[in-house]
Amino acid sequence: MAVTIPAKRGKKPRAAAAAAPQPTGQVQSLTRGLKLLESIAEAHGSVALTELAQQAGLPNSTTHRLLTTMQQQGFVRQVGDLGHWTIGAHAFMVGSSFLQSRNLLAIVHPILRRLMEESGETVNLAVLDQDDHQAIIIDQVQCTQLMRMSAPIGGKLPMHASGAGKAFLAWLSDEALSGLLHRKGLHAYTPATLVSPVHLKDDLAQIRKRGYSFDDEEHALGLRCVAACIYNEYHEPFAAISISGPISRITDDRVTELGALVIKAAKEITLAYGGGR
């Protein structure tokens, strides 16, 4: 029902100002349809029309018309006796083309450079070798400091004594972790290396709680490192981003600050890569 403004001196009432327009360049029905598609995907299964309408703030009739249009194009489909909605095969086909075209290094390298400038320290990208359970450095942006961390591209990092390695270990199940420690052992690289399974597991619990790992001279004396995982579309950690530098610059006061930077960068890369936490 339109709201009117009281007439003055015999003039006809006029309708109130129209609702605020859509942001420039947006087509309302397309925006609504894409939001519905996102809601169905986030349900990780099937979802009722009334629930979708409520989430979108739309009438059931409007929601049904949008869903029917997307159904005709294969982006959604109805399942079960209740006619709940789920993702269609065509949505998967469109999404899989992104998986085929994405390039991890192209996504990550500009973020590594920005992170180096923000932190003033060397930044690394490591991936997890699933077969051998090792962290392998595949990209690096070195800082301009005379004293700096320098590891070769392709170099391997110990899982229990490096920032990237411990970031990966933190998300293993207890059973998988115990099996890996039994096979690999806990070699002492420095006096600070965690060689006790109990102490390592306590450290991994802290990593899960705060969201980043911390290598406190555990791989090399005088070197500290913080790292956070990057996740794929299956919500699995497959890479990690780390900041490394001498203890003289990565002081106790800076560890939390640098940890926040790697968490933010890892989340940004995960999103750009199409992954999920």
SVG drawing of the C-alpha trace seen along z (x, -y; Angstrom):
<svg xmlns="http://www.w3.org/2000/svg" viewBox="-8 -26 81 72">
<polyline fill="none" stroke="black" stroke-width="0.4" points="0.0,0.0 1.5,-3.4 2.1,-6.0 0.8,-9.5 1.9,-12.9 -1.0,-15.2 -2.2,-17.5 -1.5,-21.2 -3.8,-24.0 -5.9,-21.8 -3.0,-19.9 -3.4,-16.2 -1.6,-13.8 1.6,-12.4 3.1,-9.0 6.2,-8.7 9.6,-8.3 10.2,-5.0 12.4,-2.4 16.1,-2.8 17.3,-1.5 19.6,1.5 23.3,0.8 24.5,-0.4 25.0,2.3 23.0,5.0 20.0,6.8 17.7,7.5 16.4,10.9 19.8,12.2 21.2,11.0 18.3,12.7 18.8,15.9 22.5,16.1 21.8,15.5 19.4,18.4 22.0,20.6 24.5,19.7 22.0,20.5 21.3,23.9 25.1,24.6 25.6,23.6 22.9,26.0 25.2,29.0 22.2,31.0 18.6,30.1 16.5,27.2 12.9,26.3 11.5,23.4 10.0,21.7 13.4,21.7 15.1,20.3 12.4,17.6 12.9,16.6 16.7,16.4 16.4,14.3 13.6,12.1 11.4,12.8 7.8,14.1 7.4,17.8 5.9,17.1 8.9,15.0 11.3,17.5 9.5,20.3 9.7,18.4 13.4,17.8 14.1,21.5 11.9,22.7 13.9,20.6 17.2,21.9 15.8,25.5 15.1,25.1 18.7,24.2 20.0,27.1 21.4,25.1 19.1,26.4 16.8,29.4 14.0,30.8 14.5,34.0 12.5,36.2 8.8,36.4 8.8,32.9 10.3,31.3 13.3,29.8 15.8,27.9 19.5,28.9 22.3,28.0 21.9,29.1 24.5,30.7 24.9,27.6 26.1,25.6 28.8,28.3 29.9,28.0 30.2,24.3 32.1,24.5 34.4,27.2 35.7,24.9 37.1,22.7 38.9,25.6 40.5,26.4 41.6,22.8 42.8,21.7 46.6,21.2 47.8,21.2 51.0,19.3 49.3,16.6 46.8,16.1 49.3,16.3 52.4,14.4 51.0,10.9 49.7,11.6 53.2,12.9 54.7,9.7 52.2,7.6 52.7,9.6 56.5,9.2 56.0,5.4 53.6,5.4 55.9,7.6 59.3,6.6 60.3,10.3 60.7,13.2 57.4,14.9 57.0,18.4 54.4,20.6 54.7,24.3 52.5,27.2 51.9,30.5 53.3,33.6 50.5,36.1 52.6,39.2 55.7,38.3 54.0,36.0 56.5,33.2 56.1,29.5 57.8,28.3 58.5,24.6 57.2,23.7 57.3,19.9 59.1,17.2 59.4,13.4 62.6,12.4 62.7,9.2 65.4,6.6 67.0,6.9 70.7,7.8 70.0,10.6 67.1,12.7 65.7,16.2 66.6,17.8 65.5,21.3 65.6,22.9 62.5,23.3 61.8,27.0 63.3,27.3 61.6,29.5 60.6,28.5 60.4,30.9 56.7,31.4 57.3,31.2 59.9,28.4 58.7,25.7 55.9,23.2 54.3,24.7 54.9,28.3 53.2,27.8 50.4,25.8 49.6,29.0 50.1,31.4 47.6,29.4 44.7,30.6 45.5,34.3 43.4,36.7 45.0,38.2 45.3,41.5 46.9,40.1 49.3,38.0 50.4,40.9 51.0,43.0 53.1,40.3 55.2,39.7 55.8,43.4 57.0,43.6 59.0,40.4 60.2,39.9 61.0,36.5 64.5,35.5 66.1,32.8 67.3,30.0 68.0,27.6 67.7,27.7 64.3,26.1 62.9,28.8 59.8,30.5 60.9,34.1 58.3,35.3 55.0,36.4 53.1,35.1 54.7,31.6 54.2,31.6 50.5,32.5 50.1,29.7 51.6,27.3 49.3,28.4 46.3,27.9 47.4,24.3 47.8,23.9 44.2,25.0 43.0,22.5 44.8,19.4 44.8,20.2 48.5,20.0 51.6,22.0 54.9,20.7 58.3,22.2 60.5,20.7 64.0,21.6 62.9,25.3 64.4,25.8 67.3,23.3 68.8,21.4 68.0,17.7 65.1,18.2 61.4,17.8 58.5,18.4 54.7,18.1 52.4,19.9 48.7,20.5 47.0,23.1 45.3,22.6 42.3,24.8 40.9,26.4 37.3,26.9 37.1,30.0 38.0,27.9 41.4,29.7 44.7,27.9 46.9,28.3 49.2,25.3 50.5,22.9 51.8,19.3 54.6,18.4 56.6,15.4 60.2,16.1 62.9,14.0 65.6,13.6 64.6,13.6 66.1,10.1 63.2,8.8 60.5,11.3 60.3,10.5 57.7,11.9 55.7,8.7 55.5,9.2 54.5,12.8 50.8,12.2 50.9,9.3 52.5,11.5 50.2,14.4 47.2,12.1 48.8,11.2 49.3,14.8 45.8,15.7 44.3,12.9 46.5,13.7 45.7,17.4 41.9,16.7 42.2,14.4 44.0,17.0 41.6,19.8 38.7,17.6 40.4,16.7 41.2,20.4 37.6,21.5 38.4,23.3 36.6,23.4 37.5,23.6"/>
</svg>
